[in-house]
């Protein structure tokens, strides 16, 4: 449909308005359009892809045909048992059932009808694989790399990956590709792979001004955009939703600001909110993040435009935001760096914590957690270990041999240089443990005792204090070529290094309360007609926990599919009536 002008100003008619162009919003738009509805997607930012474009691109969806094709046939109720265990008192049976039922359907739909493709490592375990219903693999899948040239001129509007997770601006695919880069100096096969990959990237930059091999979340955002383009779904960039329009208590559209003017969108079937949650909403962070009493003690690598627009729009229409979850976001430890353009970079620490020879301590010099546990669990341990009134910060430490073998945070392994990280203060170095402790502000005496205690059993591959390397997820993120424990090695060879970590997030959990069809609910639990919420705008079905890789994008794709399907089915029912 086009834009018309009447006495009320510019008006655009469609069946469905989707606010947000990340995985959830695009999934809803593509599903609804594929079923015959006229759809418009509006995006607040000048680039599309949202948080998805800078994510890892992993999706956690149990019971898929992809898993079965690999011979993984888990018991029918195992995933439900696991989610019930993980969510505890915040378990939402209706929405979990909807997710487990529709998730495999969504994967089949998108892989058969769109450009989406996935790969599934056979042994990527759930983060708590040892818990009831946990699995050693078959639930987490990653988006297959995508040739950005298929987007044509639209590639220039795709959100960029997080710079801290690139090498020379090149996105590295999760899994085997990262392993090749880490083993480049120890394996001829890896060296040849890296040389070929770098050569292809350099050629793309010279010809196109950027790399064209999209991986991880950039591949997911790119594949969804290609699918939307194939369906001729309009996508308006730099077009934030200002307010929702209601008629007799039902949401019937919105006022969207575009190119300096307001346009009234009349959405006959409904509006889908997929605005990315509130990681950069300082006021809501202050209210919901206990570690951020002023709202500023938190550092998110998510897009700065994710300021809670969807939540505020829903509340203005009578919706309610879930505020009872034990964790309002998916926590991740991050370190802060300075980019070449002077802006602040936020580096998430996903896998370096699990490597052998790496430990984490608080300012008191003591270890406080199993460093190989999930980032969400690790941050919770940071909070518990912090002294009242002190900044919540931990230090990731290792010796010289470990740093040059695996890298640490933004610091790459050998043969890449590290001096600029030392000059900037991002990486701290000391010839001795005591010197390093003095530079970091760590209790030197206790720190030396902690390292000595850790080293005493490290050669045997044991960690009696915290059991690093005893869990399946620990071992997966460690070094499979190192034994007897892929996560344990002593810290003996100076100089020693440290990086300061603070608290960040990978997306917010506290979102709009919805039913199993992704319809927004009011304070009394009644459906708000015409209003849907998906992705990080929807209250998480994980109950404030983090069960496995892709527990935000898996439900995002699934509930986007559910919302689009329900909008189309409702339209069909009305037509039949």
ZIQUI-V420371 format. One record per residue. RES is the residue in one small letter. PHI is phi in whole degrees, 0 to 359 (none if undefined). PSI is psi in degrees with one decimal (NA if undefined). BURIAL is 1 if it has 24 or more other ideal C-beta (glycine too) atoms within 12 Angstrom, else 0. Layout:
# ZIQUI-V420371
RES_PHI_PSI_BURIAL ; RES_PHI_PSI_BURIAL
This chain:
# ZIQUI-V420371
x_none_151.4_0 ; x_257_-178.6_0 ; x_266_134.8_0 ; x_239_164.9_0 ; x_234_130.6_0 ; x_225_-162.8_0 ; x_297_-21.1_0 ; x_271_3.0_0 ; x_100_-160.8_0 ; x_286_136.0_0 ; x_229_137.3_1 ; x_237_125.7_1 ; x_259_137.3_1 ; x_203_175.0_1 ; x_275_-43.7_1 ; x_226_132.1_1 ; x_252_126.6_1 ; x_247_124.2_1 ; x_259_102.4_1 ; x_123_139.0_1 ; x_241_24.2_1 ; x_279_-166.7_1 ; x_302_-48.6_1 ; x_295_-46.9_1 ; x_296_-44.0_1 ; x_291_-34.6_1 ; x_297_-42.5_1 ; x_296_-44.7_1 ; x_296_-45.6_1 ; x_294_-42.6_1 ; x_297_-47.2_1 ; x_296_-41.3_1 ; x_292_-40.4_1 ; x_299_-25.8_1 ; x_264_13.8_1 ; x_100_2.7_0 ; x_271_151.0_1 ; x_277_122.7_1 ; x_235_141.7_1 ; x_235_130.8_1 ; x_251_128.7_1 ; x_242_140.7_1 ; x_233_128.9_1 ; x_296_-38.8_1 ; x_275_162.2_1 ; x_285_-6.3_0 ; x_234_152.1_1 ; x_263_163.2_1 ; x_116_-25.4_1 ; x_52_-146.8_1 ; x_298_-32.7_1 ; x_305_-41.7_1 ; x_296_-23.8_1 ; x_248_12.9_1 ; x_272_-179.5_1 ; x_282_-14.1_1 ; x_77_16.1_1 ; x_269_145.5_1 ; x_229_130.1_1 ; x_258_105.8_1 ; x_219_109.5_1 ; x_285_155.6_1 ; x_75_24.9_1 ; x_279_160.6_1 ; x_294_-26.9_1 ; x_297_-43.4_1 ; x_295_-43.2_1 ; x_296_-34.2_0 ; x_296_-25.4_0 ; x_269_5.6_0 ; x_84_15.9_0 ; x_261_105.5_1 ; x_238_89.7_0 ; x_280_156.5_1 ; x_305_144.8_0 ; x_301_-31.7_0 ; x_254_7.6_0 ; x_296_-46.9_1 ; x_296_-38.8_1 ; x_296_-41.6_1 ; x_299_-43.0_1 ; x_295_-46.7_1 ; x_294_-34.6_1 ; x_296_-40.7_1 ; x_295_-43.2_1 ; x_290_-40.2_1 ; x_279_-24.6_1 ; x_60_-129.5_0 ; x_291_-11.6_0 ; x_260_19.1_1 ; x_291_127.0_1 ; x_249_95.1_1 ; x_300_-42.8_0 ; x_295_-45.0_0 ; x_286_-34.7_1 ; x_296_-43.4_1 ; x_299_-41.1_0 ; x_297_-41.8_1 ; x_296_-47.9_1 ; x_292_-31.0_1 ; x_283_-47.5_1 ; x_275_-21.5_1 ; x_304_-54.1_1 ; x_298_-35.3_1 ; x_297_-43.1_1 ; x_298_-43.5_1 ; x_298_-43.7_1 ; x_298_-43.2_1 ; x_299_-50.8_1 ; x_290_-33.4_1 ; x_282_-25.4_1 ; x_271_-34.7_0 ; x_253_-10.2_0 ; x_227_-172.0_1 ; x_275_0.6_1 ; x_290_136.1_1 ; x_217_145.6_1 ; x_228_156.1_1 ; x_237_149.0_1 ; x_230_110.1_1 ; x_296_137.2_1 ; x_287_-23.6_0 ; x_237_31.6_0 ; x_275_106.9_1 ; x_280_157.4_1 ; x_301_156.4_1 ; x_293_-25.0_1 ; x_236_56.7_1 ; x_300_-23.4_1 ; x_278_-8.0_0 ; x_283_163.3_1 ; x_305_126.9_0 ; x_82_-4.9_1 ; x_293_156.8_1 ; x_229_150.8_1 ; x_275_-6.7_1 ; x_171_171.6_1 ; x_96_2.8_1 ; x_243_-30.4_1 ; x_261_126.7_1 ; x_231_154.9_1 ; x_241_146.8_1 ; x_294_134.4_1 ; x_290_141.8_1 ; x_308_152.3_1 ; x_224_140.0_1 ; x_279_110.0_1 ; x_299_-18.9_1 ; x_295_-19.8_0 ; x_291_-16.0_0 ; x_275_-7.6_1 ; x_60_-137.5_0 ; x_292_-17.3_0 ; x_288_-13.8_1 ; x_302_-29.9_1 ; x_290_-14.9_0 ; x_258_3.5_1 ; x_283_133.6_1 ; x_303_142.1_1 ; x_281_151.6_1 ; x_291_164.2_1 ; x_295_120.4_1 ; x_304_-34.0_1 ; x_294_-16.6_1 ; x_254_20.8_1 ; x_241_161.8_1 ; x_239_115.0_1 ; x_56_35.3_0 ; x_78_4.9_1 ; x_263_130.1_1 ; x_283_132.8_1 ; x_259_131.8_1 ; x_291_142.4_1 ; x_296_148.8_1 ; x_91_-120.1_1 ; x_299_-36.6_0 ; x_295_-42.9_1 ; x_298_-40.8_1 ; x_299_-42.4_1 ; x_301_-43.0_1 ; x_292_-34.0_1 ; x_285_-22.9_1 ; x_254_17.1_1 ; x_301_-32.0_1 ; x_267_-1.0_0 ; x_242_-3.6_0 ; x_215_127.0_0 ; x_295_-35.8_0 ; x_297_-45.3_0 ; x_293_-39.4_0 ; x_298_-42.1_0 ; x_294_-39.9_0 ; x_297_-47.2_1 ; x_296_-42.1_1 ; x_299_-43.0_0 ; x_294_-41.8_0 ; x_294_-44.5_1 ; x_295_-39.4_1 ; x_297_-42.9_0 ; x_295_-39.7_0 ; x_295_-44.6_1 ; x_299_-40.6_0 ; x_298_-41.0_0 ; x_296_-41.4_1 ; x_296_-41.4_0 ; x_293_-36.3_0 ; x_273_-37.4_0 ; x_241_-7.3_0 ; x_85_0.4_0 ; x_195_165.0_1 ; x_291_143.8_1 ; x_250_-5.8_1 ; x_271_97.3_1 ; x_275_133.1_1 ; x_231_171.8_1 ; x_53_-135.4_1 ; x_293_-29.4_1 ; x_295_-36.8_1 ; x_292_-39.5_1 ; x_296_-47.5_1 ; x_296_-39.8_1 ; x_293_-42.2_1 ; x_293_-39.3_1 ; x_294_-40.7_1 ; x_296_-41.3_1 ; x_299_-40.1_1 ; x_295_-40.6_1 ; x_292_-40.4_1 ; x_297_-40.2_1 ; x_298_-30.6_0 ; x_270_1.6_1 ; x_59_41.9_0 ; x_277_121.9_1 ; x_296_139.0_1 ; x_231_112.7_1 ; x_263_120.4_1 ; x_267_162.4_1 ; x_51_42.9_0 ; x_227_76.5_1 ; x_288_149.7_1 ; x_278_124.4_1 ; x_273_-41.1_1 ; x_198_157.2_1 ; x_269_149.2_1 ; x_253_135.2_1 ; x_240_146.2_1 ; x_225_116.3_0 ; x_54_42.1_0 ; x_82_-2.5_0 ; x_253_142.5_1 ; x_280_123.2_1 ; x_238_12.2_1 ; x_152_-157.4_1 ; x_199_163.9_1 ; x_260_119.7_1 ; x_245_133.0_1 ; x_269_123.1_1 ; x_218_125.4_1 ; x_53_43.3_0 ; x_82_7.0_0 ; x_222_156.9_0 ; x_268_133.8_0 ; x_240_132.0_1 ; x_272_119.0_1 ; x_263_120.5_1 ; x_260_109.1_1 ; x_255_105.5_1 ; x_297_-35.1_1 ; x_260_-32.8_1 ; x_159_176.9_1 ; x_239_133.9_1 ; x_250_120.5_1 ; x_268_120.9_1 ; x_216_55.1_1 ; x_268_6.7_1 ; x_91_13.2_1 ; x_75_-155.6_1 ; x_228_36.5_1 ; x_298_-20.8_1 ; x_246_20.2_1 ; x_266_98.7_1 ; x_299_-40.6_0 ; x_296_-43.9_0 ; x_287_-32.7_1 ; x_299_-42.7_1 ; x_301_-38.5_0 ; x_283_-27.2_0 ; x_239_-10.4_1 ; x_253_104.5_1 ; x_301_-29.0_1 ; x_280_-5.3_1 ; x_238_73.1_1 ; x_299_-24.4_0 ; x_254_-2.7_0 ; x_88_-9.6_1 ; x_258_-8.8_0 ; x_273_48.2_0 ; x_206_143.3_1 ; x_224_107.8_1 ; x_258_133.4_1 ; x_279_-0.1_1 ; x_289_164.7_1 ; x_303_138.9_1 ; x_294_-17.1_1 ; x_282_-6.9_1 ; x_278_81.2_1 ; x_245_25.9_1 ; x_80_21.8_1 ; x_302_-44.6_1 ; x_297_-38.8_1 ; x_294_-42.6_1 ; x_293_-39.3_1 ; x_297_-42.9_1 ; x_294_-42.1_1 ; x_298_-38.9_1 ; x_295_-23.9_1 ; x_265_5.9_1 ; x_103_2.3_1 ; x_283_167.3_1 ; x_235_141.3_1 ; x_261_129.3_1 ; x_293_123.5_1 ; x_234_17.5_1 ; x_251_3.4_0 ; x_288_145.3_1 ; x_294_-24.3_1 ; x_227_122.3_1 ; x_279_-4.9_1 ; x_207_168.9_1 ; x_272_105.0_1 ; x_281_150.0_1 ; x_210_137.4_1 ; x_286_137.1_1 ; x_228_153.9_1 ; x_244_150.8_1 ; x_256_129.9_1 ; x_230_169.9_1 ; x_247_122.9_0 ; x_280_169.2_0 ; x_299_-30.9_0 ; x_276_3.8_0 ; x_93_-10.6_0 ; x_283_161.9_0 ; x_275_131.9_0 ; x_258_148.9_1 ; x_238_114.1_1 ; x_256_112.3_1 ; x_285_139.8_1 ; x_258_95.4_1 ; x_268_-57.8_1 ; x_246_-18.4_1 ; x_296_-30.0_1 ; x_298_-27.8_1 ; x_275_-10.7_1 ; x_290_148.5_1 ; x_296_136.7_1 ; x_91_4.7_1 ; x_245_129.2_1 ; x_228_167.5_1 ; x_232_138.7_1 ; x_226_156.3_1 ; x_272_-178.7_1 ; x_297_-22.3_1 ; x_283_0.5_1 ; x_86_0.8_1 ; x_259_144.1_1 ; x_290_156.8_1 ; x_220_-4.6_1 ; x_198_165.7_1 ; x_286_110.0_1 ; x_296_-21.5_1 ; x_274_-2.5_1 ; x_290_170.6_1 ; x_299_152.9_1 ; x_302_-37.3_1 ; x_295_-46.0_1 ; x_294_-39.6_1 ; x_298_-43.6_1 ; x_295_-39.2_1 ; x_299_-37.1_1 ; x_292_-36.1_1 ; x_302_-45.9_1 ; x_298_-44.1_1 ; x_294_-32.8_0 ; x_277_-15.1_1 ; x_290_144.8_1 ; x_283_141.6_0 ; x_305_131.9_0 ; x_86_-11.1_0 ; x_267_155.4_0 ; x_302_135.6_1 ; x_275_101.8_1 ; x_212_148.1_1 ; x_228_163.0_1 ; x_239_127.1_1 ; x_270_122.4_1 ; x_232_151.5_1 ; x_199_174.1_1 ; x_262_179.9_1 ; x_296_-43.6_1 ; x_300_-43.9_1 ; x_293_-42.4_1 ; x_300_-45.1_1 ; x_284_-19.4_1 ; x_277_-42.8_1 ; x_245_-19.3_1 ; x_78_175.2_1 ; x_202_119.6_1 ; x_59_-128.0_1 ; x_282_-8.9_1 ; x_276_117.4_1 ; x_281_162.7_1 ; x_286_172.8_1 ; x_301_140.4_0 ; x_260_14.2_0 ; x_292_145.4_0 ; x_287_157.0_0 ; x_230_0.2_1 ; x_299_-37.1_0 ; x_293_-26.9_0 ; x_288_-31.6_1 ; x_288_-42.1_0 ; x_297_-38.3_0 ; x_284_-16.1_0 ; x_89_-0.8_0 ; x_296_-42.7_1 ; x_254_126.1_1 ; x_259_141.9_1 ; x_226_141.9_1 ; x_219_139.2_1 ; x_297_-30.3_0 ; x_233_167.1_0 ; x_299_-38.1_1 ; x_294_-40.7_0 ; x_294_-41.8_0 ; x_297_-42.0_1 ; x_298_-39.8_1 ; x_296_-41.6_0 ; x_292_-34.4_1 ; x_272_-13.3_1 ; x_79_31.0_0 ; x_259_146.4_1 ; x_298_108.4_0 ; x_295_-43.6_1 ; x_296_-47.7_0 ; x_293_-38.1_0 ; x_300_-46.0_1 ; x_297_-38.6_1 ; x_293_-38.3_0 ; x_297_-45.3_1 ; x_295_-40.8_1 ; x_298_-42.5_0 ; x_295_-41.5_1 ; x_295_-44.4_1 ; x_295_-28.0_1 ; x_301_-32.0_0 ; x_244_-1.8_0 ; x_294_-37.5_1 ; x_298_-27.4_0 ; x_274_-2.9_0 ; x_76_25.8_1 ; x_244_148.8_0 ; x_224_80.4_1 ; x_300_-27.8_0 ; x_288_-44.3_0 ; x_227_-4.7_1 ; x_71_31.4_0 ; x_300_128.5_1 ; x_93_0.5_1 ; x_270_-11.2_1 ; x_254_152.5_1 ; x_301_-42.4_1 ; x_293_-38.6_1 ; x_305_-51.5_1 ; x_295_-35.1_1 ; x_297_-37.0_1 ; x_271_-5.4_1 ; x_280_-151.5_1 ; x_245_107.5_1 ; x_297_-20.6_0 ; x_271_-2.6_0 ; x_256_134.9_1 ; x_225_168.4_0 ; x_280_-10.5_0 ; x_238_121.4_1 ; x_294_-5.8_1 ; x_243_0.7_1 ; x_233_129.3_1 ; x_206_148.5_1 ; x_289_155.6_1 ; x_258_101.5_1 ; x_230_-27.3_0 ; x_259_103.7_0 ; x_288_165.1_0 ; x_290_166.4_1 ; x_248_153.9_1 ; x_228_155.5_1 ; x_213_146.5_1 ; x_231_133.3_1 ; x_278_133.6_1 ; x_241_140.7_1 ; x_234_-170.9_1 ; x_262_132.1_1 ; x_226_-166.6_1 ; x_215_163.4_1 ; x_248_12.2_1 ; x_142_154.4_1 ; x_266_146.1_1 ; x_265_-35.0_1 ; x_283_99.4_1 ; x_231_-163.2_1 ; x_288_133.6_1 ; x_288_128.6_1 ; x_227_169.5_1 ; x_264_-171.1_1 ; x_291_-12.9_1 ; x_262_9.0_1 ; x_72_17.4_1 ; x_277_135.3_1 ; x_293_143.8_1 ; x_245_150.3_1 ; x_272_-174.5_1 ; x_297_-22.8_0 ; x_264_6.9_0 ; x_82_13.5_0 ; x_267_146.4_0 ; x_293_134.8_1 ; x_270_106.6_1 ; x_304_134.2_1 ; x_83_4.6_1 ; x_237_124.8_1 ; x_236_153.8_1 ; x_222_134.2_1 ; x_220_171.9_1 ; x_65_-145.1_1 ; x_284_-5.1_1 ; x_281_-21.0_1 ; x_268_138.9_1 ; x_304_131.6_1 ; x_298_143.3_1 ; x_275_0.7_1 ; x_271_0.9_1 ; x_67_21.8_1 ; x_90_2.9_1 ; x_254_177.6_1 ; x_226_88.3_1 ; x_286_-27.0_1 ; x_185_172.2_1 ; x_295_119.7_1 ; x_99_20.9_1 ; x_280_-2.1_1 ; x_262_-47.3_1 ; x_286_-31.5_1 ; x_300_-55.4_1 ; x_296_-30.1_1 ; x_297_-49.6_1 ; x_297_-42.8_1 ; x_293_-49.0_1 ; x_284_-23.8_1 ; x_297_-44.1_1 ; x_298_-44.5_1 ; x_299_-45.2_1 ; x_296_-47.0_1 ; x_298_-40.4_1 ; x_295_-43.1_1 ; x_293_-39.0_1 ; x_299_-42.6_1 ; x_291_-42.6_1 ; x_295_-38.0_0 ; x_295_-38.2_1 ; x_295_-40.5_1 ; x_295_-40.3_0 ; x_295_-39.9_0 ; x_294_-40.7_0 ; x_296_-41.6_0 ; x_296_-40.1_0 ; x_295_NA_0
